[in-house]
Amino acid sequence: MSHTDQHHDATPKTVTCPICGQEFTCGMSTSCWCAARVVPDSVRRYLAEHYETCVCSACLDRLIEDAKKA
């Protein structure tokens, strides 16, 4: 998962994962932790359709693994 370049210089913020409720830091940039993840298009679509904010690393990793099994 990767943020768009429009957030390149944004300040990191604390976000609550909409899936599990865990708080985490979102880097709001291409250097965010999520930029290191390879996210399948199906997961990107699912996230865009169901959530308006980022999800935590554990939930993102679980979604990626589930997509690999499908």
Buried (B, 14 or more C-beta within 10 A) or exposed (E): BBBEEEBEEEEEEEBBBBBEEEEBEBBBBEEBBBEEBEBBEEBBEBBEEEEEEBBBBEBBEBBBEEBEEE
